[in-house]
Amino acid sequence: MRFGVINFPGSNCEHDCFFAATNLSGEKADVIWHAEEKLPEIYHQDKANTCIILPGGFSYGDYLRCGAIAKISPIMKDVISYGKSGGKIIGICNGFQVLVETGLLPGVLLRNKKMSFICKDIYLKVDNKNTMFTDKITKDVIKVPIAHGEGNYFCDEKTLAEIESNGQVAFRYCDADGNVIEEANPNGSLNNIAGIINKEGNILGMMPHPERCAEDVLNNLDGKMIFDSIISSSLIKV
């Protein structure tokens, strides 16, 4: 698996993602500057063994809406083409916001319910283990850090019904015992949604940061299982 980490002005997690994709996994990675107009050709030639990462941070300072400017960066036209033609993409935190702005994933991400930035460890129920991003997760509940001010997932009733019935919810906020309850929801997201995939199953957006819990020194390897899932995946697996 070869990973391509998109670096926008204001990204602050590209090094963490690069580290998780290389030092921890033993896989190759490229850091791709936002002003490039094309991904390296290998990404289009071998979609089965490549994956694009849209990292967290504050692309373009989060002016306008989070991800609204990043979606029109030169590189994104090719990233969108890559994703629509079956290439794997994972958007983490700000990367999730970019994905919904581009329309690659449905819905929007609003200000947190309490209108404050939240940075802490939370628990996630793995709602769908039969995806290319989750099938190596061996637990029903994982612990992953969040760090965001606009992680409140929202969509209209029709869209919500569709993503629920299609099994597109990958992760939900829960308590340590896996109970999906309001008290475990840090930002007000509909149905405690923390991460979703597209209908085709090749694009994941999630607000929590798996790259920040993927090594022994942090006493948490739960995030590494997401990278392990990507590495072991085939082109399309839903």
DRENDOTI-810547 format. One record per atom (N, C-alpha, C, O): atom name; y, x, z. Coordinates in pm, whole numbers, plus 50000, padded with zeros to 5 digits. Example, Ala and Ser with C-alpha at 12.3 -4.5 7.8 and 13.67 -1.06 7.14 Angstrom:
<pts>
   a     yy     xx     zz
   N  49431  51319  50780
  CA  49550  51230  50780
   C  49670  51320  50780
   O  49668  51424  50846
   N  49775  51285  50708
  CA  49894  51367  50714
   C  50003  51290  50787
   O  50114  51341  50804
</pts>
This chain:
<pts>
   a     yy     xx     zz
   N  49881  50083  50000
  CA  50000  50000  50000
   C  50125  50087  50000
   O  50135  50182  50078
   N  50219  50055  49914
  CA  50346  50127  49910
   C  50458  50030  49948
   O  50471  49923  49888
   N  50537  50066  50046
  CA  50643  49981  50096
   C  50778  50025  50041
   O  50805  50145  50030
   N  50862  49929  50007
  CA  51000  49957  49968
   C  51094  49889  50066
   O  51095  49766  50076
   N  51172  49967  50139
  CA  51263  49915  50240
   C  51404  49909  50180
   O  51462  50012  50146
   N  51457  49788  50166
  CA  51591  49772  50108
   C  51695  49803  50215
   O  51689  49750  50326
   N  51791  49889  50181
  CA  51895  49930  50275
   C  52029  49874  50230
   O  52086  49918  50131
   N  52080  49776  50304
  CA  52212  49718  50278
   C  52316  49787  50366
   O  52280  49844  50469
   N  52444  49784  50328
  CA  52548  49825  50422
   C  52542  49737  50547
   O  52553  49615  50536
   N  52525  49797  50663
  CA  52513  49720  50786
   C  52372  49701  50834
   O  52351  49655  50947
   N  52271  49735  50752
  CA  52133  49734  50802
   C  52122  49831  50919
   O  52184  49937  50917
   N  52043  49796  51020
  CA  52024  49893  51129
   C  51877  49907  51168
   O  51845  49973  51267
   N  51788  49845  51091
  CA  51645  49853  51123
   C  51565  49916  51010
   O  51442  49914  51013
   N  51634  49971  50911
  CA  51559  50028  50798
   C  51476  50148  50841
   O  51366  50169  50789
   N  51526  50228  50936
  CA  51449  50344  50982
   C  51327  50301  51064
   O  51220  50360  51052
   N  51344  50197  51146
  CA  51231  50144  51222
   C  51123  50091  51128
   O  51004  50116  51148
   N  51165  50019  51025
  CA  51069  49965  50928
   C  51001  50077  50850
   O  50880  50072  50826
   N  51079  50177  50812
  CA  51021  50292  50740
   C  50919  50363  50827
   O  50812  50402  50780
   N  50952  50380  50955
  CA  50861  50446  51048
   C  50732  50367  51064
   O  50623  50424  51062
   N  50746  50234  51080
  CA  50627  50150  51096
   C  50539  50153  50971
   O  50416  50147  50980
   N  50604  50162  50855
  CA  50530  50158  50729
   C  50471  50293  50690
   O  50382  50298  50605
   N  50517  50401  50751
  CA  50469  50535  50713
   C  50399  50604  50829
   O  50277  50617  50829
   N  50474  50648  50928
  CA  50416  50724  51038
   C  50305  50649  51111
   O  50204  50708  51149
   N  50325  50519  51128
  CA  50227  50442  51203
   C  50109  50398  51118
   O  49996  50394  51166
   N  50135  50366  50993
  CA  50029  50312  50908
   C  49966  50417  50819
   O  49855  50397  50768
   N  50036  50529  50799
  CA  49987  50629  50706
   C  50011  50592  50560
   O  49957  50657  50470
   N  50091  50488  50537
  CA  50120  50442  50401
   C  50251  50500  50351
   O  50332  50551  50429
   N  50272  50492  50220
  CA  50394  50544  50158
   C  50506  50441  50166
   O  50480  50321  50173
   N  50629  50489  50164
  CA  50744  50398  50165
   C  50861  50463  50093
   O  50876  50585  50090
   N  50945  50377  50037
  CA  51070  50419  49974
   C  51184  50345  50044
   O  51171  50227  50075
   N  51295  50414  50068
  CA  51417  50347  50111
   C  51502  50326  49986
   O  51538  50423  49919
   N  51534  50202  49955
  CA  51600  50167  49830
   C  51740  50114  49861
   O  51755  50012  49927
   N  51841  50183  49813
  CA  51980  50147  49838
   C  52015  50019  49762
   O  51971  49998  49650
   N  52095  49935  49825
  CA  52126  49802  49773
   C  52194  49805  49636
   O  52185  49708  49561
   N  52262  49915  49604
  CA  52337  49922  49479
   C  52249  49954  49358
   O  52294  49946  49244
   N  52124  49991  49383
  CA  52032  50011  49271
   C  52008  49877  49201
   O  52007  49772  49265
   N  51990  49881  49071
  CA  51971  49757  48996
   C  51823  49725  48974
   O  51789  49612  48939
   N  51737  49822  48993
  CA  51594  49801  48970
   C  51511  49864  49081
   O  51545  49971  49133
   N  51403  49797  49117
  CA  51305  49859  49204
   C  51233  49968  49125
   O  51227  49961  49003
   N  51177  50069  49193
  CA  51091  50163  49122
   C  50982  50087  49046
   O  50930  49988  49096
   N  50949  50133  48929
  CA  50861  50059  48839
   C  50724  50028  48900
   O  50661  49929  48862
   N  50679  50111  48993
  CA  50549  50091  49054
   C  50537  49954  49119
   O  50427  49898  49126
   N  50649  49900  49168
  CA  50645  49772  49238
   C  50611  49658  49142
   O  50542  49564  49180
   N  50659  49664  49020
  CA  50625  49562  48922
   C  50489  49589  48859
   O  50419  49495  48821
   N  50452  49714  48848
  CA  50324  49749  48785
   C  50206  49717  48875
   O  50098  49685  48826
   N  50225  49727  49006
  CA  50112  49712  49099
   C  50153  49624  49217
   O  50170  49673  49328
   N  50168  49495  49192
  CA  50210  49403  49297
   C  50105  49387  49407
   O  50137  49355  49521
   N  49980  49411  49371
  CA  49873  49398  49471
   C  49884  49503  49580
   O  49840  49480  49693
   N  49942  49617  49550
  CA  49944  49729  49644
   C  50084  49776  49677
   O  50106  49893  49710
   N  50180  49684  49668
  CA  50318  49716  49707
   C  50375  49600  49788
   O  50327  49487  49780
   N  50477  49630  49866
  CA  50543  49529  49948
   C  50688  49569  49973
   O  50716  49685  50005
   N  50779  49475  49957
  CA  50920  49498  49986
   C  50951  49449  50127
   O  50908  49342  50168
   N  51027  49530  50202
  CA  51073  49492  50335
   C  51224  49475  50333
   O  51297  49566  50294
   N  51271  49358  50374
  CA  51414  49335  50397
   C  51436  49347  50547
   O  51394  49258  50621
   N  51500  49454  50593
  CA  51504  49482  50736
   C  51614  49406  50809
   O  51697  49339  50748
   N  51610  49417  50941
  CA  51711  49354  51024
   C  51840  49434  51029
   O  51850  49545  50976
   N  51938  49374  51093
  CA  52070  49436  51104
   C  52179  49335  51079
   O  52164  49216  51108
   N  52289  49383  51023
  CA  52405  49298  50998
   C  52458  49329  50859
   O  52566  49385  50843
   N  52379  49291  50757
  CA  52418  49327  50620
   C  52559  49277  50589
   O  52592  49161  50609
   N  52640  49370  50540
  CA  52780  49341  50508
   C  52855  49283  50628
   O  52947  49204  50612
   N  52814  49325  50747
  CA  52884  49282  50868
   C  52864  49136  50903
   O  52935  49084  50989
   N  52771  49069  50837
  CA  52748  48925  50858
   C  52873  48842  50830
   O  52892  48735  50888
   N  52959  48892  50739
  CA  53074  48812  50697
   C  53027  48693  50616
   O  52916  48695  50563
   N  53107  48591  50604
  CA  53069  48461  50547
   C  52953  48408  50631
   O  52974  48371  50746
   N  52833  48402  50575
  CA  52713  48368  50652
   C  52620  48488  50650
   O  52626  48571  50559
   N  52534  48497  50752
  CA  52439  48608  50755
   C  52353  48606  50629
   O  52288  48506  50599
   N  52352  48716  50556
  CA  52271  48727  50435
   C  52337  48674  50309
   O  52284  48694  50200
   N  52452  48608  50321
  CA  52514  48543  50205
   C  52569  48643  50105
   O  52569  48617  49985
   N  52615  48758  50153
  CA  52665  48861  50061
   C  52549  48947  50013
   O  52543  48986  49897
   N  52457  48978  50103
  CA  52343  49062  50066
   C  52263  49000  49951
   O  52207  49073  49869
   N  52258  48868  49946
  CA  52176  48804  49842
   C  52226  48834  49701
   O  52150  48822  49605
   N  52354  48875  49688
  CA  52408  48907  49556
   C  52424  49058  49535
   O  52488  49100  49439
   N  52367  49138  49625
  CA  52362  49283  49600
   C  52287  49310  49470
   O  52196  49235  49436
   N  52324  49414  49397
  CA  52258  49441  49269
   C  52105  49443  49276
   O  52039  49391  49186
   N  52048  49503  49381
  CA  51903  49517  49387
   C  51833  49383  49404
   O  51715  49371  49368
   N  51902  49282  49457
  CA  51836  49157  49491
   C  51789  49079  49370
   O  51692  49003  49379
   N  51854  49095  49256
  CA  51808  49026  49136
   C  51665  49067  49102
   O  51582  48984  49065
   N  51637  49197  49115
  CA  51503  49246  49086
   C  51406  49213  49199
   O  51288  49187  49174
   N  51454  49213  49324
  CA  51370  49174  49436
   C  51326  49029  49422
   O  51211  48995  49447
   N  51419  48943  49381
  CA  51387  48802  49361
   C  51284  48787  49250
   O  51189  48710  49262
   N  51302  48861  49141
  CA  51206  48858  49031
   C  51068  48904  49077
   O  50966  48845  49042
   N  51067  49010  49156
  CA  50942  49064  49211
   C  50871  48959  49296
   O  50750  48940  49283
   N  50945  48892  49384
  CA  50886  48792  49471
   C  50836  48670  49395
   O  50729  48618  49424
   N  50914  48625  49298
  CA  50875  48506  49222
   C  50753  48532  49134
   O  50683  48439  49096
   N  50729  48659  49101
  CA  50613  48691  49017
   C  50492  48735  49100
   O  50395  48787  49044
   N  50496  48714  49231
  CA  50380  48738  49315
   C  50385  48859  49404
   O  50291  48883  49480
   N  50493  48937  49399
  CA  50504  49054  49484
   C  50523  49016  49630
   O  50585  48915  49661
   N  50469  49097  49720
  CA  50479  49069  49863
   C  50616  49111  49917
   O  50665  49220  49886
   N  50676  49023  49997
  CA  50803  49051  50062
   C  50795  49005  50206
   O  50748  48895  50234
   N  50841  49089  50298
  CA  50860  49047  50436
   C  51006  49068  50472
   O  51059  49179  50459
   N  51071  48963  50518
  CA  51209  48970  50564
   C  51213  48953  50714
   O  51164  48852  50767
   N  51269  49050  50784
  CA  51270  49052  50930
   C  51412  49031  50981
   O  51502  49108  50945
   N  51434  48930  51063
  CA  51563  48900  51124
   C  51668  48879  51015
   O  51665  48776  50947
   N  51761  48973  50996
  CA  51859  48959  50889
   C  51792  48945  50753
   O  51845  48879  50664
   N  51676  49008  50738
  CA  51600  48995  50615
   C  51552  48853  50592
   O  51547  48807  50478
   N  51515  48782  50699
  CA  51479  48641  50691
   C  51600  48561  50644
   O  51589  48473  50559
   N  51717  48593  50700
  CA  51839  48525  50661
   C  51870  48546  50513
   O  51915  48454  50444
   N  51846  48667  50463
  CA  51866  48695  50321
   C  51770  48611  50237
   O  51809  48558  50133
   N  51645  48599  50280
  CA  51545  48525  50203
   C  51581  48377  50190
   O  51562  48319  50083
   N  51633  48316  50297
  CA  51670  48174  50284
   C  51796  48159  50200
   O  51812  48059  50131
   N  51886  48258  50206
  CA  52006  48252  50123
   C  51972  48261  49975
   O  52037  48196  49892
   N  51871  48339  49941
  CA  51830  48352  49800
   C  51751  48231  49751
   O  51738  48211  49630
   N  51699  48151  49842
  CA  51614  48040  49804
   C  51468  48077  49792
   O  51385  47992  49757
   N  51433  48202  49820
  CA  51292  48241  49817
   C  51214  48172  49928
   O  51093  48152  49917
   N  51282  48137  50035
  CA  51224  48057  50142
   C  51315  47937  50169
   O  51436  47947  50153
   N  51257  47824  50210
  CA  51338  47705  50234
   C  51410  47709  50368
   O  51371  47783  50459
   N  51515  47628  50379
  CA  51585  47613  50506
   C  51704  47705  50522
   O  51743  47776  50429
   N  51761  47703  50641
  CA  51875  47788  50675
   C  51855  47839  50818
   O  51772  47788  50893
   N  51933  47940  50854
  CA  51932  47992  50990
   C  52073  47978  51047
   O  52168  48037  50997
   N  52084  47897  51153
  CA  52211  47864  51214
   C  52236  47947  51340
   O  52148  48020  51385
   N  52355  47933  51394
  CA  52386  47999  51521
   C  52289  47952  51628
   O  52247  47836  51629
   N  52253  48043  51717
  CA  52167  48007  51829
   C  52225  47889  51906
   O  52347  47874  51916
   N  52137  47806  51959
  CA  52179  47683  52025
   C  52283  47707  52133
   O  52377  47629  52149
   N  52267  47816  52208
  CA  52362  47845  52317
   C  52477  47933  52270
   O  52558  47979  52352
   N  52485  47955  52139
  CA  52598  48027  52077
   C  52614  48169  52129
   O  52725  48220  52136
   N  52502  48233  52166
  CA  52510  48370  52217
   C  52401  48455  52153
   O  52298  48404  52109
   N  52426  48584  52147
  CA  52328  48680  52095
   C  52217  48697  52198
   O  52244  48709  52317
   N  52093  48699  52152
  CA  51978  48711  52242
   C  51897  48834  52205
   O  51863  48854  52088
   N  51866  48916  52303
  CA  51784  49035  52282
   C  51684  49044  52397
   O  51720  49079  52509
   N  51558  49013  52367
  CA  51455  49015  52471
   C  51318  49003  52406
   O  51307  48971  52287
   N  51214  49027  52483
  CA  51078  49002  52437
   C  51048  48853  52448
   O  51085  48789  52547
   N  50981  48799  52347
  CA  50939  48659  52350
   C  50792  48652  52309
   O  50734  48751  52265
   N  50733  48535  52322
  CA  50596  48514  52280
   C  50591  48428  52155
   O  50670  48335  52138
   N  50495  48461  52068
  CA  50476  48386  51945
   C  50334  48334  51937
   O  50239  48408  51960
   N  50320  48208  51905
  CA  50189  48154  51870
   C  50167  48181  51722
   O  50251  48148  51639
   N  50054  48241  51689
  CA  50021  48266  51549
   C  49967  48135  51493
   O  49851  48100  51514
   N  50053  48064  51421
  CA  50020  47928  51379
   C  49928  47923  51258
   O  49851  47828  51242
   N  49935  48025  51175
  CA  49848  48031  51057
   C  49797  48174  51043
   O  49872  48264  51005
   N  49669  48193  51072
  CA  49609  48327  51062
   C  49550  48354  50924
   O  49501  48464  50898
   N  49555  48256  50837
  CA  49495  48272  50705
   C  49601  48305  50601
   O  49609  48240  50497
   N  49682  48408  50630
  CA  49781  48455  50535
   C  49770  48606  50522
   O  49708  48672  50606
   N  49830  48661  50417
  CA  49825  48806  50397
   C  49909  48882  50499
   O  49905  49005  50503
   N  49986  48810  50580
  CA  50069  48873  50682
   C  50011  48860  50823
   O  50060  48923  50916
   N  49907  48779  50838
  CA  49857  48748  50972
   C  49707  48763  50990
   O  49658  48750  51102
   N  49633  48789  50884
  CA  49487  48780  50897
   C  49423  48895  50974
   O  49303  48892  51000
   N  49500  48996  51011
  CA  49448  49102  51097
   C  49496  49088  51241
   O  49473  49176  51324
   N  49563  48978  51270
  CA  49608  48953  51407
   C  49490  48897  51486
   O  49434  48793  51450
   N  49453  48965  51591
  CA  49332  48929  51666
   C  49360  48842  51787
   O  49268  48806  51860
   N  49487  48807  51808
  CA  49524  48726  51924
   C  49582  48592  51877
   O  49631  48580  51765
   N  49577  48493  51964
  CA  49644  48366  51935
   C  49791  48373  51971
   O  49873  48302  51913
   N  49825  48459  52068
  CA  49963  48475  52114
   C  49998  48623  52112
   O  49922  48706  52164
   N  50112  48657  52052
  CA  50159  48796  52051
   C  50298  48804  52113
   O  50372  48705  52115
   N  50332  48921  52163
  CA  50464  48943  52223
   C  50546  49033  52131
   O  50504  49144  52097
   N  50662  48984  52091
  CA  50746  49054  51993
   C  50892  49040  52036
   O  50931  48933  52081
   N  50974  49145  52023
  CA  51114  49133  52061
   C  51198  49059  51957
   O  51169  49063  51838
   N  51302  48991  52005
  CA  51402  48933  51917
   C  51537  48997  51947
   O  51559  49049  52057
   N  51627  48993  51850
  CA  51764  49043  51867
   C  51849  48977  51759
   O  51867  49032  51651
   N  51901  48858  51791
  CA  51978  48786  51689
   C  52075  48687  51752
   O  52058  48642  51866
   N  52177  48654  51675
  CA  52273  48551  51714
   C  52260  48427  51629
   O  52310  48320  51666
   N  52192  48440  51514
  CA  52177  48327  51423
   C  52031  48318  51379
   O  51996  48354  51266
   N  51948  48269  51470
  CA  51806  48259  51441
   C  51753  48118  51452
   O  51631  48097  51458
   N  51843  48022  51455
  CA  51810  47881  51475
   C  51766  47820  51342
   O  51849  47781  51260
   N  51634  47813  51321
  CA  51583  47764  51192
   C  51604  47614  51179
   O  51574  47536  51269
   N  51659  47575  51061
  CA  51687  47433  51036
   C  51660  47401  50890
   O  51681  47484  50802
   N  51612  47280  50865
  CA  51596  47228  50730
   C  51597  47076  50739
   O  51593  47020  50848
   N  51603  47009  50624
  CA  51603  46862  50627
   C  51462  46811  50658
   O  51365  46886  50655
   N  51453  46682  50686
  CA  51325  46624  50730
   C  51217  46637  50623
   O  51101  46663  50655
   N  51254  46619  50497
  CA  51156  46629  50389
   C  51099  46770  50380
   O  50978  46788  50369
   N  51187  46870  50386
  CA  51142  47010  50380
   C  51055  47044  50500
   O  50953  47111  50485
   N  51095  46997  50617
  CA  51017  47024  50738
   C  50876  46965  50726
   O  50778  47030  50761
   N  50868  46843  50677
  CA  50737  46780  50659
   C  50651  46859  50561
   O  50530  46872  50580
   N  50714  46911  50455
  CA  50640  46987  50354
   C  50587  47118  50409
   O  50470  47151  50389
   N  50672  47194  50479
  CA  50625  47324  50528
   C  50520  47307  50637
   O  50431  47391  50653
   N  50532  47198  50714
  CA  50430  47171  50817
   C  50297  47133  50752
   O  50192  47184  50790
   N  50301  47044  50655
  CA  50177  46998  50592
   C  50112  47106  50506
   O  49991  47106  50489
   N  50194  47197  50453
  CA  50141  47305  50369
   C  50091  47425  50449
   O  50036  47519  50391
   N  50108  47422  50580
  CA  50068  47537  50663
   C  50158  47657  50645
   O  50113  47771  50658
   N  50287  47632  50613
  CA  50378  47743  50587
   C  50440  47803  50713
   O  50507  47906  50706
   N  50418  47740  50827
  CA  50468  47797  50952
   C  50372  47906  50997
   O  50256  47878  51029
   N  50420  48028  50999
  CA  50335  48141  51039
   C  50339  48163  51190
   O  50237  48192  51252
   N  50459  48151  51249
  CA  50477  48179  51391
   C  50566  48073  51455
   O  50660  48023  51394
   N  50534  48040  51581
  CA  50619  47952  51661
   C  50646  48018  51796
   O  50560  48087  51851
   N  50765  47997  51848
  CA  50797  48042  51983
   C  50713  47963  52084
   O  50701  47841  52074
   N  50657  48035  52180
  CA  50572  47972  52280
   C  50587  48046  52413
   O  50657  48147  52422
   N  50519  47995  52516
  CA  50517  48069  52642
   C  50397  48165  52642
   O  50324  48172  52543
   N  50378  48237  52749
  CA  50273  48340  52755
   C  50133  48282  52737
   O  50040  48354  52700
   N  50119  48153  52765
  CA  49989  48088  52752
   C  49970  48019  52618
   O  49867  47954  52595
   N  50069  48032  52529
  CA  50057  47972  52397
   C  50106  47830  52386
   O  50084  47764  52285
   N  50172  47781  52491
  CA  50226  47645  52487
   C  50357  47642  52409
   O  50453  47711  52444
   N  50362  47562  52304
  CA  50482  47551  52221
   C  50572  47446  52285
   O  50560  47327  52258
   N  50662  47493  52369
  CA  50747  47403  52448
   C  50894  47441  52430
   O  50927  47552  52389
   N  50980  47347  52462
  CA  51124  47368  52445
   C  51172  47487  52527
   O  51259  47562  52483
   N  51117  47503  52645
  CA  51162  47612  52734
   C  51134  47749  52676
   O  51197  47847  52715
   N  51039  47758  52583
  CA  51004  47886  52521
   C  51083  47912  52393
   O  51069  48018  52331
   N  51164  47816  52352
  CA  51242  47826  52228
   C  51376  47894  52258
   O  51461  47834  52324
   N  51398  48017  52213
  CA  51518  48090  52253
   C  51645  48050  52179
   O  51755  48079  52226
   N  51631  47983  52064
  CA  51749  47962  51980
   C  51770  47821  51928
   O  51869  47794  51861
   N  51678  47730  51959
  CA  51691  47592  51914
   C  51624  47560  51783
   O  51645  47451  51729
   N  51543  47651  51729
  CA  51478  47629  51601
   C  51396  47501  51599
   O  51330  47467  51698
   N  51400  47429  51487
  CA  51318  47310  51470
   C  51171  47343  51492
   O  51120  47443  51441
   N  51104  47260  51569
  CA  50960  47276  51594
   C  50923  47416  51642
   O  50811  47461  51621
   N  51018  47484  51707
  CA  50995  47619  51761
   C  50958  47720  51651
   O  50888  47818  51678
   N  51004  47697  51530
  CA  50966  47783  51417
   C  51032  47921  51429
   O  51153  47932  51443
   N  50948  48025  51423
  CA  50995  48163  51430
   C  50972  48240  51301
   O  51034  48344  51278
   N  50883  48188  51216
  CA  50855  48256  51090
   C  50782  48163  50994
   O  50697  48085  51036
   N  50818  48172  50866
  CA  50754  48087  50765
   C  50718  48170  50642
   O  50773  48278  50619
   N  50624  48117  50564
  CA  50590  48177  50436
   C  50627  48079  50325
   O  50649  47961  50351
   N  50632  48127  50202
  CA  50656  48039  50088
   C  50526  47968  50051
   O  50420  48000  50105
   N  50533  47873  49960
  CA  50415  47795  49923
   C  50305  47883  49866
   O  50187  47859  49890
   N  50344  47987  49792
  CA  50246  48075  49729
   C  50184  48173  49827
   O  50079  48231  49798
   N  50247  48194  49942
  CA  50190  48277  50046
   C  50221  48425  50036
   O  50166  48504  50113
   N  50308  48466  49944
  CA  50336  48609  49926
   C  50468  48655  49987
   O  50503  48772  49977
   N  50543  48563  50050
  CA  50672  48597  50109
   C  50677  48542  50252
   O  50651  48424  50275
   N  50709  48629  50346
  CA  50722  48591  50487
   C  50862  48623  50536
   O  50915  48731  50510
   N  50920  48528  50607
  CA  51044  48554  50681
   C  51019  48526  50828
   O  50962  48423  50863
   N  51062  48617  50914
  CA  51046  48597  51058
   C  51165  48657  51133
   O  51214  48764  51096
   N  51211  48590  51238
  CA  51323  48641  51315
   C  51282  48753  51411
   O  51357  48850  51423
   N  51168  48746  51481
  CA  51129  48856  51569
   C  51100  48985  51491
   O  51077  48982  51370
   N  51102  49098  51563
  CA  51094  49231  51503
   C  50958  49296  51527
   O  50940  49360  51631
   N  50862  49282  51436
  CA  50732  49347  51457
   C  50738  49499  51454
   O  50655  49566  51515
   N  50836  49555  51382
  CA  50847  49701  51373
   C  50889  49763  51506
   O  50876  49884  51524
   N  50939  49681  51599
  CA  50981  49731  51729
   C  50870  49721  51834
   O  50893  49752  51951
   N  50754  49679  51794
  CA  50642  49672  51889
   C  50515  49712  51816
   O  50418  49635  51809
   N  50516  49832  51761
  CA  50406  49875  51676
   C  50355  50014  51711
   O  50293  50080  51627
   N  50380  50060  51834
  CA  50331  50192  51871
   C  50304  50199  52021
   O  50362  50125  52100
   N  50214  50289  52058
  CA  50168  50300  52196
   C  50279  50333  52294
   O  50277  50287  52408
   N  50375  50413  52251
  CA  50480  50456  52342
   C  50562  50338  52393
   O  50625  50347  52499
   N  50561  50227  52319
  CA  50632  50107  52360
   C  50544  50011  52440
   O  50587  49903  52480
   N  50418  50054  52463
  CA  50321  49972  52535
   C  50300  49836  52470
   O  50273  49737  52539
   N  50313  49831  52340
  CA  50294  49706  52269
   C  50261  49737  52123
   O  50341  49798  52052
   N  50142  49696  52080
  CA  50100  49718  51941
   C  50086  49587  51864
   O  50029  49584  51756
   N  50140  49478  51920
  CA  50123  49348  51856
   C  50184  49344  51716
   O  50128  49282  51626
   N  50298  49409  51699
  CA  50364  49408  51568
   C  50288  49485  51462
   O  50297  49454  51343
   N  50212  49584  51505
  CA  50137  49665  51409
   C  50033  49581  51335
   O  49999  49611  51221
   N  49983  49476  51400
  CA  49883  49391  51335
   C  49939  49320  51212
   O  49864  49288  51120
   N  50069  49296  51211
  CA  50132  49234  51093
   C  50134  49333  50978
   O  50105  49297  50864
   N  50168  49458  51006
  CA  50165  49561  50902
   C  50022  49588  50856
   O  49998  49609  50737
   N  49927  49586  50950
  CA  49786  49604  50913
   C  49741  49492  50819
   O  49664  49517  50725
   N  49788  49371  50844
  CA  49752  49257  50758
   C  49805  49277  50617
   O  49734  49253  50520
   N  49930  49322  50606
  CA  49990  49345  50474
   C  49912  49452  50399
   O  49882  49437  50280
   N  49880  49559  50468
  CA  49812  49671  50405
   C  49675  49630  50351
   O  49631  49678  50246
   N  49609  49543  50422
  CA  49473  49503  50382
   C  49470  49387  50282
   O  49364  49347  50235
   N  49589  49334  50251
  CA  49594  49211  50171
   C  49567  49235  50024
   O  49584  49345  49972
   N  49525  49128  49958
  CA  49519  49124  49812
   C  49647  49061  49761
   O  49735  49027  49840
   N  49658  49044  49631
  CA  49783  48996  49571
   C  49824  48860  49624
   O  49936  48843  49673
   N  49735  48762  49614
  CA  49766  48629  49663
   C  49654  48584  49755
   O  49538  48576  49715
   N  49689  48555  49878
  CA  49589  48508  49974
   C  49657  48410  50067
   O  49740  48450  50149
   N  49625  48282  50056
  CA  49690  48178  50135
   C  49585  48110  50223
   O  49619  48019  50299
</pts>
